[in-house]
Amino acid sequence: MSYSPKKRCFRIFLYILLIFSFYTSVVAQNANPLKAPVYQSIEVALAENKRATQLNFRDRHLFQISDSIKLLKNLRFINLMGNNLETLNPHLFSLKKLEVLNLMLNSLKYIPEEIDQLKNLIRLNLSNNEIAEVPTGINKLRNLRYLHLSFNYITVLPESINKCKSLEVLELDNNQLSFMPHTFFEVRKLKSLDLGFNQFNEFNEGWSQLEKLEELNMEHNQLQHLPKEIGTFHNLKSLLLNDNKLKSLPESFSNLESLELLILSNNHLKTMPNHLEKLKNLKTLILVGNPIAASEKERIKGLLPNCSVYF
């Protein structure tokens, strides 16, 4: 299959965007050897430095964690990504100083209730597991800022999620969600929310309360319309709504004056809202796969002279 030069550029752009997003996510969860030694073995850590703070067991094909981990009481960082863990050793929850716990790419079936004992957690990554439920005890993690739960089987969030007042980044893409609990919208510090590849048909009430939101991903859902309240997201910089069933956008859409990236490809849009010229910070607009007439395309490009528009 051959593509026009414009479509090839578009595909390359999306590829670069994906790689950059993955890279920044991975880097943010890696140990920092400049800050403190990173140990690859519990035994070595105990022999050299009982006050060790960083432990990296990535891609070790582990099926269990040694009980001796409880002796490393100063651990702040543990990377267990890419192993074969189906359950977690209870001693893991005795590490009260733990700030970063990466359990991505394992075979965990559930999140133990004891997770609520790790009250100093700042980042928790449970992506790419087999988790169907988030325990109510998540509300005890008052310092949690980054929660990664992508690629699981989650159908609903607990209403207690509203107690995670420090939460800034929440990744729930590739699950089975169709709505958010009404209490969720009390998480007012949230800046980045990824709900792509779920089963949302609509935005339920309360979204306008997420005033600090900067990134919202709702790609590959079943959305048929957007509420007018979407125009209240004055800090929103990135909005992904591709591969839904949208036929129109509310006029309030033009109030998203901080928006820099807008992806609306593969919907049923024939026109865009009036006053697009208000989107002065918009740098990239992707409308590929919509039945937009030539005259409307010219109008859109005329209103957004400093924006790269893809049809």
Backbone as CSV, one residue per row, in Angstrom:
resi,resn,N_x,N_y,N_z,CA_x,CA_y,CA_z,C_x,C_y,C_z
1,MET,0.855,-1.204,0.000,0.000,0.000,0.000,0.882,1.241,0.000
2,SER,0.584,2.191,-0.849,1.369,3.422,-0.931,0.579,4.574,-0.340
3,TYR,1.298,5.558,0.198,0.684,6.721,0.819,1.197,7.980,0.139
4,SER,0.359,9.008,0.134,0.786,10.300,-0.385,1.832,10.879,0.553
5,PRO,2.668,11.816,0.069,3.687,12.426,0.941,3.090,13.019,2.204
6,LYS,1.894,13.636,2.090,1.275,14.263,3.263,0.887,13.223,4.301
7,LYS,0.319,12.085,3.821,-0.079,11.043,4.753,1.138,10.356,5.367
8,ARG,2.226,10.241,4.587,3.447,9.655,5.147,3.984,10.536,6.259
9,CYS,3.966,11.854,6.063,4.418,12.797,7.099,3.549,12.664,8.349
10,PHE,2.253,12.512,8.129,1.312,12.369,9.238,1.616,11.111,10.048
11,ARG,1.867,9.985,9.359,2.158,8.737,10.048,3.482,8.836,10.801
12,ILE,4.476,9.485,10.192,5.768,9.669,10.861,5.596,10.528,12.108
13,PHE,4.758,11.573,12.017,4.498,12.446,13.161,3.910,11.651,14.323
14,LEU,2.909,10.810,14.018,2.283,10.015,15.079,3.266,9.034,15.681
15,TYR,4.132,8.466,14.851,5.135,7.514,15.338,6.109,8.207,16.296
16,ILE,6.574,9.379,15.917,7.493,10.135,16.779,6.819,10.502,18.095
17,LEU,5.543,10.903,18.011,4.781,11.261,19.208,4.681,10.073,20.154
18,LEU,4.414,8.873,19.596,4.304,7.667,20.403,5.621,7.313,21.060
19,ILE,6.707,7.368,20.291,8.029,7.044,20.836,8.410,8.014,21.947
20,PHE,8.154,9.306,21.727,8.501,10.316,22.732,7.721,10.080,24.017
21,SER,6.434,9.778,23.880,5.589,9.535,25.045,6.089,8.332,25.829
22,PHE,6.430,7.235,25.105,6.928,6.028,25.765,8.266,6.305,26.444
23,TYR,9.156,7.016,25.755,10.494,7.303,26.287,10.417,8.106,27.572
24,THR,9.604,9.161,27.571,9.508,10.006,28.762,8.898,9.244,29.925
25,SER,7.962,8.350,29.632,7.341,7.554,30.687,8.346,6.594,31.305
26,VAL,9.144,5.926,30.447,10.123,4.969,30.936,11.223,5.655,31.721
27,VAL,11.749,6.760,31.186,12.824,7.486,31.861,12.395,7.933,33.251
28,ALA,11.165,8.392,33.366,10.665,8.891,34.644,10.594,7.804,35.696
29,GLN,10.605,6.522,35.272,10.460,5.429,36.218,11.738,4.627,36.391
30,ASN,12.828,5.104,35.847,14.106,4.430,36.013,14.808,4.906,37.275
31,ALA,15.646,4.028,37.815,16.451,4.414,38.975,17.455,5.479,38.564
32,ASN,17.932,6.232,39.542,18.898,7.296,39.289,20.219,6.945,39.956
33,PRO,21.203,6.401,39.200,22.485,5.998,39.790,23.315,7.169,40.285
34,LEU,22.978,8.378,39.838,23.708,9.555,40.307,23.241,9.965,41.699
35,LYS,22.044,9.573,42.028,21.476,9.950,43.322,21.925,9.004,44.417
36,ALA,21.982,7.702,44.101,22.396,6.672,45.066,22.673,5.393,44.288
37,PRO,23.474,4.468,44.870,23.756,3.203,44.181,22.462,2.433,43.885
38,VAL,22.445,1.785,42.708,21.300,0.963,42.317,21.726,-0.498,42.430
39,TYR,21.091,-1.236,43.314,21.479,-2.625,43.552,20.636,-3.574,42.719
40,GLN,21.299,-4.631,42.220,20.637,-5.647,41.408,20.359,-6.907,42.217
41,SER,20.755,-6.908,43.478,20.600,-8.089,44.321,20.332,-7.659,45.759
42,ILE,19.397,-8.322,46.407,19.108,-8.029,47.815,20.308,-8.407,48.668
43,GLU,20.921,-9.546,48.355,22.063,-10.024,49.146,23.231,-9.046,49.078
44,VAL,23.506,-8.535,47.876,24.602,-7.578,47.727,24.277,-6.282,48.464
45,ALA,23.038,-5.854,48.359,22.626,-4.632,49.050,22.783,-4.772,50.553
46,LEU,22.426,-5.910,51.101,22.549,-6.142,52.541,24.004,-6.215,52.970
47,ALA,24.847,-6.800,52.108,26.266,-6.949,52.437,27.005,-5.614,52.366
48,GLU,26.636,-4.769,51.392,27.369,-3.525,51.177,26.759,-2.316,51.863
49,ASN,25.445,-2.311,51.940,24.798,-1.088,52.413,23.364,-1.380,52.846
50,LYS,23.179,-1.607,54.127,21.836,-1.914,54.630,20.888,-0.727,54.509
51,ARG,21.464,0.434,54.193,20.634,1.628,54.008,20.380,1.897,52.523
52,ALA,20.496,0.866,51.708,20.263,0.991,50.267,18.875,1.559,50.009
53,THR,18.787,2.415,48.982,17.513,3.065,48.669,16.933,2.657,47.317
54,GLN,17.771,2.030,46.446,17.296,1.708,45.097,17.606,0.260,44.737
55,LEU,16.570,-0.429,44.218,16.695,-1.835,43.857,16.080,-2.052,42.482
56,ASN,16.838,-2.669,41.579,16.373,-2.886,40.212,16.377,-4.373,39.883
57,PHE,15.172,-4.965,39.742,15.025,-6.371,39.373,14.319,-6.495,38.022
58,ARG,14.530,-5.553,37.153,13.824,-5.563,35.868,14.235,-6.751,34.997
59,ASP,13.229,-7.402,34.381,13.444,-8.484,33.413,14.315,-9.607,33.967
60,ARG,13.982,-10.080,35.160,14.741,-11.172,35.776,13.981,-12.504,35.728
61,HIS,12.804,-12.511,35.154,11.974,-13.715,35.085,11.643,-14.259,36.480
62,LEU,11.491,-13.363,37.418,11.185,-13.769,38.794,9.737,-14.211,38.939
63,PHE,9.526,-15.241,39.773,8.179,-15.692,40.109,7.798,-15.277,41.525
64,GLN,8.786,-14.881,42.315,8.523,-14.425,43.675,9.631,-13.504,44.159
65,ILE,9.337,-12.777,45.223,10.296,-11.853,45.824,10.756,-12.445,47.151
66,SER,12.040,-12.412,47.400,12.598,-12.987,48.626,12.087,-12.265,49.877
67,ASP,11.866,-13.024,50.935,11.433,-12.444,52.213,12.460,-11.455,52.756
68,SER,13.714,-11.626,52.359,14.778,-10.768,52.900,14.651,-9.320,52.453
69,ILE,13.748,-9.053,51.536,13.557,-7.661,51.114,13.103,-6.792,52.276
70,LYS,12.484,-7.409,53.272,11.986,-6.650,54.422,13.112,-6.014,55.224
71,LEU,14.347,-6.504,55.043,15.490,-5.977,55.791,16.009,-4.665,55.204
72,LEU,15.608,-4.364,53.974,16.055,-3.126,53.329,15.014,-2.028,53.581
73,LYS,14.955,-1.594,54.797,13.876,-0.709,55.234,13.969,0.708,54.706
74,ASN,15.101,1.043,54.074,15.259,2.401,53.537,14.985,2.496,52.041
75,LEU,14.524,1.404,51.462,14.246,1.424,50.026,13.208,2.482,49.683
76,ARG,13.539,3.267,48.662,12.614,4.280,48.133,12.204,3.984,46.692
77,PHE,12.990,3.129,46.028,12.739,2.814,44.620,12.893,1.318,44.399
78,ILE,11.873,0.688,43.805,11.955,-0.723,43.414,11.390,-0.876,42.012
79,ASN,12.180,-1.467,41.134,11.731,-1.762,39.773,11.630,-3.278,39.625
80,LEU,10.399,-3.782,39.480,10.136,-5.207,39.266,9.466,-5.436,37.918
81,MET,9.668,-4.506,37.018,9.059,-4.570,35.694,9.535,-5.798,34.913
82,GLY,8.606,-6.418,34.167,8.982,-7.485,33.257,9.380,-8.774,33.919
83,ASN,8.628,-9.192,34.940,8.873,-10.480,35.571,7.629,-11.363,35.424
84,ASN,7.522,-12.404,36.239,6.406,-13.352,36.144,5.595,-13.396,37.432
85,LEU,5.555,-12.276,38.125,4.876,-12.240,39.420,3.363,-12.341,39.255
86,GLU,2.756,-13.298,39.968,1.299,-13.423,40.005,0.743,-12.901,41.322
87,THR,1.574,-12.913,42.342,1.210,-12.355,43.653,2.419,-11.587,44.185
88,LEU,2.189,-10.777,45.221,3.263,-9.979,45.813,3.563,-10.460,47.227
89,ASN,4.830,-10.529,47.532,5.254,-10.909,48.877,4.748,-9.861,49.878
90,PRO,4.044,-10.277,50.933,3.514,-9.327,51.920,4.573,-8.428,52.540
91,HIS,5.827,-8.915,52.586,6.901,-8.117,53.182,7.185,-6.847,52.378
92,LEU,6.775,-6.844,51.135,6.955,-5.651,50.310,6.239,-4.449,50.921
93,PHE,5.139,-4.708,51.599,4.321,-3.626,52.150,4.822,-3.136,53.511
94,SER,5.935,-3.702,53.966,6.550,-3.215,55.207,7.577,-2.126,54.928
95,LEU,7.803,-1.847,53.648,8.816,-0.851,53.258,8.180,0.537,53.257
96,LYS,8.078,1.115,54.421,7.299,2.335,54.628,7.856,3.572,53.928
97,LYS,9.129,3.539,53.544,9.724,4.706,52.886,9.626,4.653,51.363
98,LEU,9.048,3.598,50.841,8.990,3.398,49.401,8.226,4.528,48.709
99,GLU,8.844,5.092,47.651,8.241,6.193,46.895,7.873,5.791,45.464
100,VAL,8.642,4.877,44.866,8.392,4.436,43.494,8.357,2.912,43.464
101,LEU,7.243,2.360,42.959,7.096,0.913,42.831,6.619,0.604,41.417
102,ASN,7.490,-0.038,40.643,7.182,-0.368,39.255,6.947,-1.868,39.131
103,LEU,5.694,-2.241,38.865,5.302,-3.645,38.703,4.730,-3.899,37.311
104,MET,5.078,-3.048,36.400,4.606,-3.153,35.014,5.046,-4.478,34.377
105,LEU,4.210,-5.027,33.497,4.536,-6.225,32.728,4.825,-7.430,33.618
106,ASN,3.843,-7.749,34.475,3.871,-8.971,35.245,2.571,-9.718,34.973
107,SER,2.180,-10.600,35.869,0.949,-11.380,35.697,0.061,-11.263,36.924
108,LEU,0.071,-10.078,37.534,-0.709,-9.858,38.749,-2.207,-9.887,38.452
109,LYS,-2.946,-10.632,39.267,-4.396,-10.755,39.080,-5.164,-9.719,39.893
110,TYR,-4.546,-9.198,40.940,-5.221,-8.233,41.799,-4.193,-7.369,42.525
111,ILE,-4.671,-6.260,43.061,-3.838,-5.368,43.874,-4.160,-5.658,45.335
112,PRO,-3.205,-6.116,46.115,-3.489,-6.435,47.519,-3.977,-5.206,48.300
113,GLU,-4.890,-5.430,49.227,-5.386,-4.340,50.075,-4.255,-3.693,50.859
114,GLU,-3.194,-4.467,51.114,-2.068,-3.949,51.893,-1.330,-2.818,51.201
115,ILE,-1.676,-2.561,49.951,-1.035,-1.456,49.238,-1.209,-0.153,49.994
116,ASP,-2.272,-0.085,50.812,-2.546,1.161,51.541,-1.524,1.445,52.636
117,GLN,-0.617,0.482,52.892,0.417,0.688,53.907,1.595,1.500,53.361
118,LEU,1.681,1.607,52.047,2.799,2.334,51.420,2.419,3.798,51.258
119,LYS,2.283,4.470,52.367,1.724,5.826,52.375,2.643,6.889,51.790
120,ASN,3.917,6.542,51.549,4.834,7.506,50.947,4.976,7.334,49.439
121,LEU,4.199,6.420,48.865,4.289,6.200,47.420,3.954,7.468,46.650
122,ILE,4.826,7.779,45.690,4.598,8.894,44.774,4.201,8.370,43.399
123,ARG,4.813,7.253,43.001,4.520,6.659,41.694,4.269,5.155,41.857
124,LEU,3.145,4.696,41.289,2.800,3.277,41.301,2.447,2.857,39.877
125,ASN,3.211,1.912,39.339,2.972,1.436,37.976,2.553,-0.030,38.016
126,LEU,1.295,-0.278,37.625,0.741,-1.631,37.556,0.225,-1.926,36.147
127,SER,0.755,-1.227,35.167,0.324,-1.422,33.785,0.686,-2.812,33.277
128,ASN,-0.063,-3.277,32.293,0.226,-4.551,31.631,0.242,-5.720,32.601
129,ASN,-0.830,-5.839,33.358,-1.038,-6.987,34.221,-2.405,-7.585,33.888
130,GLU,-3.030,-8.258,34.822,-4.330,-8.892,34.597,-5.312,-8.473,35.686
131,ILE,-5.229,-7.207,36.062,-5.996,-6.669,37.195,-7.387,-6.247,36.746
132,ALA,-8.390,-6.659,37.517,-9.776,-6.323,37.183,-10.382,-5.313,38.157
133,GLU,-9.726,-5.100,39.287,-10.330,-4.254,40.317,-9.257,-3.441,41.048
134,VAL,-9.602,-2.221,41.388,-8.725,-1.351,42.176,-9.280,-1.309,43.599
135,PRO,-8.490,-1.653,44.603,-9.010,-1.706,45.972,-9.379,-0.328,46.513
136,THR,-10.357,-0.307,47.402,-10.781,0.960,48.009,-9.656,1.585,48.828
137,GLY,-8.726,0.740,49.303,-7.618,1.237,50.120,-6.676,2.164,49.381
138,ILE,-6.874,2.310,48.083,-6.052,3.247,47.313,-6.176,4.657,47.877
139,ASN,-7.269,4.900,48.588,-7.516,6.245,49.139,-6.538,6.630,50.239
140,LYS,-5.772,5.654,50.737,-4.793,5.951,51.792,-3.490,6.501,51.218
141,LEU,-3.345,6.416,49.914,-2.094,6.869,49.270,-2.193,8.359,48.957
142,ARG,-2.128,9.159,49.999,-2.353,10.600,49.875,-1.222,11.335,49.176
143,ASN,-0.037,10.698,49.052,1.101,11.340,48.373,1.248,10.885,46.927
144,LEU,0.383,9.984,46.481,0.484,9.427,45.139,0.229,10.495,44.083
145,ARG,1.192,10.659,43.182,1.070,11.650,42.109,0.928,11.014,40.737
146,TYR,1.473,9.811,40.568,1.447,9.132,39.271,0.911,7.712,39.459
147,LEU,-0.190,7.399,38.797,-0.789,6.071,38.896,-0.980,5.519,37.482
148,HIS,-0.291,4.426,37.192,-0.304,3.818,35.856,-1.019,2.469,35.930
149,LEU,-2.168,2.371,35.244,-2.977,1.151,35.277,-3.383,0.704,33.872
150,SER,-2.626,1.107,32.882,-2.943,0.776,31.489,-2.886,-0.731,31.235
151,PHE,-3.605,-1.177,30.209,-3.578,-2.569,29.756,-3.882,-3.553,30.891
152,ASN,-5.066,-3.396,31.470,-5.585,-4.338,32.443,-7.034,-4.655,32.072
153,TYR,-7.815,-5.123,33.032,-9.219,-5.483,32.770,-10.160,-4.720,33.697
154,ILE,-9.803,-3.514,34.038,-10.548,-2.729,35.022,-11.860,-2.214,34.419
155,THR,-12.963,-2.440,35.114,-14.280,-2.005,34.644,-14.806,-0.797,35.402
156,VAL,-14.296,-0.564,36.602,-14.778,0.556,37.404,-13.711,0.960,38.410
157,LEU,-13.680,2.250,38.732,-12.785,2.752,39.781,-13.558,2.869,41.085
158,PRO,-12.899,2.682,42.226,-13.592,2.851,43.502,-13.907,4.326,43.747
159,GLU,-14.999,4.591,44.408,-15.363,5.984,44.707,-14.349,6.637,45.624
160,SER,-13.579,5.834,46.327,-12.568,6.371,47.246,-11.400,7.021,46.525
161,ILE,-11.360,6.933,45.196,-10.269,7.533,44.427,-10.160,9.030,44.691
162,ASN,-11.246,9.641,45.141,-11.242,11.085,45.386,-10.314,11.494,46.526
163,LYS,-9.906,10.527,47.351,-9.001,10.831,48.462,-7.544,10.932,48.026
164,CYS,-7.272,10.546,46.800,-5.906,10.674,46.271,-5.715,12.110,45.793
165,LYS,-5.659,13.009,46.727,-5.683,14.444,46.419,-4.451,14.956,45.685
166,SER,-3.348,14.197,45.748,-2.109,14.652,45.104,-1.967,14.157,43.674
167,LEU,-2.896,13.335,43.224,-2.778,12.690,41.924,-2.713,13.708,40.785
168,GLU,-1.674,13.593,39.955,-1.475,14.483,38.814,-1.572,13.750,37.481
169,VAL,-1.163,12.484,37.459,-1.174,11.692,36.224,-1.889,10.370,36.487
170,LEU,-2.894,10.084,35.662,-3.644,8.835,35.784,-3.762,8.203,34.402
171,GLU,-3.201,7.015,34.249,-3.242,6.297,32.975,-4.113,5.051,33.129
172,LEU,-5.224,5.043,32.387,-6.183,3.942,32.450,-6.550,3.449,31.052
173,ASP,-5.714,3.745,30.077,-6.019,3.320,28.715,-5.981,1.796,28.595
174,ASN,-6.705,1.291,27.613,-6.769,-0.141,27.338,-7.281,-0.939,28.536
175,ASN,-8.437,-0.503,29.043,-9.176,-1.233,30.059,-10.604,-1.428,29.552
176,GLN,-11.568,-1.571,30.457,-12.957,-1.806,30.067,-13.890,-0.818,30.785
177,LEU,-13.440,0.405,30.920,-14.206,1.435,31.610,-15.266,2.054,30.696
178,SER,-16.427,2.375,31.275,-17.483,3.053,30.515,-17.953,4.327,31.214
179,PHE,-17.503,4.549,32.445,-17.846,5.776,33.157,-16.833,5.988,34.279
180,MET,-16.820,7.212,34.813,-15.980,7.539,35.962,-16.883,7.823,37.155
181,PRO,-16.526,7.359,38.347,-17.373,7.641,39.518,-17.467,9.144,39.761
182,HIS,-18.602,9.607,40.275,-18.801,11.053,40.442,-17.771,11.663,41.386
183,THR,-17.231,10.851,42.307,-16.230,11.357,43.252,-14.892,11.622,42.581
184,PHE,-14.663,10.983,41.435,-13.380,11.120,40.746,-13.053,12.571,40.433
185,PHE,-14.076,13.349,40.140,-13.857,14.727,39.696,-13.446,15.665,40.830
186,GLU,-13.294,15.092,42.026,-12.774,15.862,43.161,-11.245,15.820,43.210
187,VAL,-10.648,15.074,42.279,-9.182,15.002,42.205,-8.714,16.222,41.415
188,ARG,-8.658,17.345,42.067,-8.519,18.645,41.390,-7.115,18.954,40.885
189,LYS,-6.098,18.191,41.315,-4.733,18.472,40.861,-4.370,17.709,39.590
190,LEU,-5.299,16.920,39.087,-5.019,16.082,37.930,-4.636,16.918,36.711
191,LYS,-3.503,16.564,36.087,-3.014,17.281,34.905,-3.062,16.425,33.640
192,SER,-2.937,15.116,33.805,-2.902,14.232,32.640,-3.793,13.018,32.895
193,LEU,-4.719,12.774,31.963,-5.675,11.671,32.096,-5.747,10.914,30.775
194,ASP,-5.447,9.628,30.813,-5.490,8.787,29.615,-6.555,7.712,29.789
195,LEU,-7.636,7.839,29.001,-8.744,6.888,29.023,-8.962,6.276,27.639
196,GLY,-7.937,6.322,26.822,-8.041,5.776,25.478,-8.308,4.280,25.478
197,PHE,-8.926,3.795,24.404,-9.200,2.372,24.236,-10.004,1.799,25.403
198,ASN,-11.124,2.448,25.698,-12.076,1.956,26.684,-13.458,1.883,26.034
199,GLN,-14.518,2.045,26.818,-15.873,1.857,26.303,-16.789,3.036,26.653
200,PHE,-16.235,4.235,26.642,-17.031,5.415,26.980,-17.964,5.798,25.824
201,ASN,-19.244,5.992,26.160,-20.222,6.480,25.187,-20.444,7.977,25.331
202,GLU,-20.143,8.501,26.523,-20.373,9.914,26.793,-19.536,10.359,27.975
203,PHE,-19.463,11.667,28.154,-18.853,12.261,29.339,-19.948,12.375,30.393
204,ASN,-19.773,11.701,31.531,-20.765,11.897,32.582,-20.498,13.215,33.308
205,GLU,-21.426,13.657,34.124,-21.342,14.970,34.761,-20.131,15.079,35.684
206,GLY,-19.575,16.275,35.750,-18.500,16.537,36.689,-17.169,16.892,36.074
207,TRP,-17.028,16.675,34.758,-15.734,16.878,34.123,-15.218,18.309,34.248
208,SER,-16.107,19.267,34.311,-15.689,20.669,34.366,-14.906,20.995,35.641
209,GLN,-14.949,20.099,36.625,-14.219,20.332,37.876,-12.716,20.091,37.726
210,LEU,-12.314,19.409,36.656,-10.895,19.109,36.447,-10.214,20.308,35.786
211,GLU,-10.148,21.392,36.510,-9.709,22.671,35.951,-8.229,22.713,35.571
212,LYS,-7.396,21.849,36.180,-5.956,21.889,35.909,-5.528,20.911,34.827
213,LEU,-6.492,20.218,34.223,-6.171,19.213,33.224,-5.443,19.829,32.030
214,GLU,-4.299,19.237,31.664,-3.493,19.704,30.535,-3.479,18.701,29.381
215,GLU,-3.665,17.425,29.695,-3.651,16.385,28.671,-4.831,15.444,28.894
216,LEU,-5.617,15.234,27.841,-6.756,14.315,27.919,-6.758,13.432,26.682
217,ASN,-6.733,12.132,26.916,-6.762,11.163,25.820,-8.017,10.304,25.950
218,MET,-8.918,10.439,24.956,-10.146,9.638,24.907,-10.240,8.902,23.568
219,GLU,-9.110,8.627,22.951,-9.115,7.979,21.641,-9.681,6.564,21.728
220,HIS,-10.231,6.114,20.602,-10.753,4.748,20.496,-11.759,4.417,21.598
221,ASN,-12.796,5.244,21.707,-13.945,4.952,22.539,-15.182,4.965,21.642
222,GLN,-16.350,5.212,22.227,-17.600,5.225,21.457,-18.318,6.564,21.615
223,LEU,-17.578,7.639,21.841,-18.170,8.948,22.087,-18.953,9.448,20.880
224,GLN,-20.183,9.889,21.138,-21.029,10.403,20.059,-21.180,11.917,20.116
225,HIS,-20.958,12.498,21.289,-20.989,13.957,21.406,-20.176,14.388,22.615
226,LEU,-19.829,15.664,22.645,-19.083,16.244,23.752,-19.974,17.254,24.472
227,PRO,-19.859,17.350,25.788,-20.650,18.350,26.519,-20.098,19.745,26.294
228,LYS,-20.942,20.741,26.403,-20.471,22.116,26.232,-19.452,22.497,27.297
229,GLU,-19.492,21.783,28.434,-18.564,22.075,29.530,-17.107,21.827,29.147
230,ILE,-16.865,21.152,28.040,-15.483,20.898,27.643,-14.738,22.208,27.414
231,GLY,-15.474,23.260,27.122,-14.864,24.571,26.918,-14.285,25.192,28.167
232,THR,-14.530,24.561,29.326,-14.007,25.101,30.596,-12.586,24.616,30.879
233,PHE,-12.060,23.716,30.029,-10.701,23.214,30.236,-9.687,24.226,29.706
234,HIS,-9.540,25.316,30.408,-8.714,26.420,29.915,-7.215,26.124,29.926
235,ASN,-6.794,25.075,30.645,-5.375,24.720,30.692,-5.023,23.559,29.771
236,LEU,-6.030,23.032,29.059,-5.815,21.859,28.230,-4.891,22.174,27.050
237,LYS,-3.828,21.378,26.905,-2.856,21.570,25.828,-2.922,20.460,24.777
238,SER,-3.323,19.271,25.199,-3.363,18.129,24.292,-4.682,17.387,24.453
239,LEU,-5.394,17.195,23.323,-6.687,16.520,23.359,-6.757,15.504,22.221
240,LEU,-6.876,14.231,22.577,-6.960,13.149,21.601,-8.361,12.546,21.637
241,LEU,-9.078,12.705,20.517,-10.445,12.204,20.399,-10.630,11.383,19.131
242,ASN,-9.544,10.924,18.570,-9.624,10.158,17.334,-10.324,8.814,17.543
243,ASP,-10.899,8.303,16.465,-11.535,6.989,16.457,-12.674,6.880,17.462
244,ASN,-13.588,7.864,17.378,-14.836,7.832,18.116,-15.978,7.931,17.100
245,LYS,-17.128,8.402,17.534,-18.290,8.512,16.649,-18.857,9.934,16.669
246,LEU,-17.980,10.910,16.807,-18.402,12.296,16.912,-18.912,12.827,15.573
247,LYS,-20.083,13.474,15.615,-20.666,14.074,14.410,-20.545,15.595,14.418
248,SER,-20.374,16.149,15.611,-20.221,17.602,15.730,-19.507,17.919,17.031
249,LEU,-19.046,19.168,17.134,-18.388,19.650,18.344,-19.146,20.863,18.860
250,PRO,-19.243,21.044,20.182,-19.938,22.219,20.719,-19.191,23.508,20.401
251,GLU,-19.913,24.600,20.290,-19.288,25.893,19.990,-18.294,26.304,21.081
252,SER,-18.508,25.806,22.310,-17.602,26.129,23.413,-16.203,25.566,23.184
253,PHE,-16.064,24.690,22.201,-14.769,24.095,21.875,-13.734,25.167,21.561
254,SER,-14.195,26.257,21.004,-13.287,27.355,20.632,-12.719,28.089,21.839
255,ASN,-13.191,27.743,23.039,-12.679,28.380,24.255,-11.424,27.698,24.792
256,LEU,-10.998,26.621,24.137,-9.803,25.897,24.595,-8.546,26.627,24.114
257,GLU,-8.320,27.788,24.658,-7.301,28.701,24.131,-5.863,28.274,24.403
258,SER,-5.659,27.282,25.296,-4.301,26.790,25.555,-3.946,25.588,24.692
259,LEU,-4.918,25.107,23.932,-4.745,23.870,23.168,-3.624,23.991,22.133
260,GLU,-2.737,22.980,22.118,-1.626,22.940,21.174,-1.741,21.768,20.198
261,LEU,-2.285,20.647,20.671,-2.438,19.455,19.841,-3.876,18.961,19.930
262,LEU,-4.515,18.784,18.761,-5.894,18.297,18.712,-5.989,17.226,17.629
263,ILE,-6.328,16.011,18.050,-6.463,14.902,17.103,-7.916,14.439,17.085
264,LEU,-8.555,14.579,15.920,-9.970,14.239,15.744,-10.158,13.271,14.567
265,SER,-9.125,12.600,14.178,-9.202,11.727,13.017,-10.174,10.568,13.230
266,ASN,-10.730,10.100,12.113,-11.624,8.936,12.103,-12.851,9.103,12.993
267,ASN,-13.558,10.211,12.762,-14.865,10.448,13.355,-15.856,10.680,12.211
268,HIS,-16.976,11.349,12.487,-17.985,11.613,11.452,-18.218,13.116,11.305
269,LEU,-17.175,13.893,11.520,-17.294,15.347,11.499,-17.362,15.895,10.076
270,LYS,-18.332,16.782,9.848,-18.446,17.464,8.558,-18.006,18.919,8.653
271,THR,-18.147,19.482,9.852,-17.747,20.876,10.079,-17.051,21.006,11.416
272,MET,-16.378,22.122,11.588,-15.758,22.472,12.858,-16.474,23.690,13.420
273,PRO,-16.362,23.943,14.723,-17.047,25.085,15.333,-16.609,26.424,14.734
274,ASN,-17.435,27.436,14.927,-17.064,28.795,14.545,-15.979,29.318,15.478
275,HIS,-15.379,30.392,15.108,-14.392,31.104,15.932,-13.170,30.250,16.271
276,LEU,-12.761,29.392,15.345,-11.536,28.621,15.557,-10.315,29.524,15.696
277,GLU,-10.441,30.749,15.233,-9.314,31.678,15.334,-8.923,31.959,16.784
278,LYS,-9.802,31.633,17.721,-9.497,31.826,19.145,-8.462,30.813,19.639
279,LEU,-8.273,29.744,18.879,-7.300,28.715,19.270,-5.911,29.130,18.796
280,LYS,-5.418,30.193,19.365,-4.172,30.822,18.895,-2.928,29.991,19.171
281,ASN,-2.993,29.080,20.133,-1.826,28.263,20.473,-1.821,26.909,19.778
282,LEU,-2.871,26.643,18.999,-2.965,25.347,18.330,-1.887,25.213,17.258
283,LYS,-1.066,24.174,17.398,0.037,23.955,16.461,-0.257,22.811,15.492
284,THR,-1.019,21.820,15.960,-1.305,20.656,15.121,-2.764,20.251,15.267
285,LEU,-3.443,20.149,14.126,-4.837,19.699,14.084,-4.935,18.565,13.067
286,ILE,-5.374,17.400,13.522,-5.459,16.227,12.656,-6.910,15.826,12.485
287,LEU,-7.387,15.905,11.241,-8.786,15.617,10.913,-8.911,14.522,9.864
288,VAL,-7.879,13.749,9.700,-7.875,12.675,8.703,-9.048,11.720,8.964
289,GLY,-9.723,11.287,7.896,-10.780,10.298,8.047,-12.114,10.866,8.459
290,ASN,-12.376,12.144,8.161,-13.676,12.768,8.410,-14.252,13.256,7.076
291,PRO,-15.576,13.239,6.904,-16.197,13.662,5.631,-16.346,15.181,5.524
292,ILE,-15.219,15.868,5.474,-15.215,17.327,5.451,-15.106,17.824,4.010
293,ALA,-16.012,18.686,3.626,-16.036,19.222,2.261,-14.846,20.154,2.028
294,ALA,-14.500,20.341,0.762,-13.352,21.178,0.386,-13.508,22.609,0.893
295,SER,-14.722,23.167,0.813,-14.951,24.538,1.262,-14.728,24.675,2.771
296,GLU,-15.128,23.662,3.523,-14.922,23.693,4.979,-13.442,23.555,5.300
297,LYS,-12.741,22.768,4.534,-11.295,22.630,4.746,-10.596,23.972,4.565
298,GLU,-11.002,24.714,3.540,-10.408,26.025,3.296,-10.729,26.995,4.424
299,ARG,-11.963,26.919,4.920,-12.352,27.797,6.039,-11.502,27.508,7.271
300,ILE,-11.322,26.225,7.569,-10.540,25.831,8.746,-9.100,26.325,8.626
301,LYS,-8.498,26.096,7.477,-7.105,26.523,7.275,-6.977,28.041,7.325
302,GLY,-7.996,28.724,6.849,-7.967,30.188,6.877,-8.038,30.750,8.286
303,LEU,-8.768,30.065,9.157,-8.907,30.525,10.540,-7.704,30.134,11.404
304,LEU,-6.900,29.177,10.916,-5.756,28.682,11.698,-4.473,28.784,10.857
305,PRO,-4.046,29.984,10.519,-2.895,30.161,9.614,-1.574,29.657,10.179
306,ASN,-1.453,29.580,11.495,-0.198,29.162,12.110,-0.236,27.722,12.602
307,CYS,-1.233,26.976,12.152,-1.436,25.611,12.611,-1.239,24.643,11.450
308,SER,-0.568,23.511,11.703,-0.433,22.462,10.692,-1.697,21.611,10.732
309,VAL,-2.473,21.669,9.652,-3.761,20.960,9.605,-3.637,19.793,8.632
310,TYR,-4.085,18.618,9.073,-4.022,17.397,8.249,-5.446,16.902,7.997
311,PHE,-5.792,16.723,6.697,-7.116,16.215,6.314,-6.974,14.820,5.695
